[in-house]
Amino acid sequence: MGIEVGGILGLLWLILAIYAIVKIVGSSAGTGAKVLWIVLILLLPLLGLILWAIFGPK
């Protein structure tokens, strides 16, 4: 049995998305900003994570 690249990349995205969401929920940002970031990460997976990494954490 070989290791599928799509499976590994999907697992990596899932781990990063969960990490980002946990950091967002624990941040001091307002509720609207938190919801916006979480929706962005879930609807635009790669772009959302990149934008969050650049503009999200302070």
PyMOL commands that set and color helices and strands:
alter all, ss='L'
color gray80, all
select helices_A, chain A and resi 5-25+31-43+45-55
alter helices_A, ss='H'
color red, helices_A
deselect
rebuild
show_as cartoon
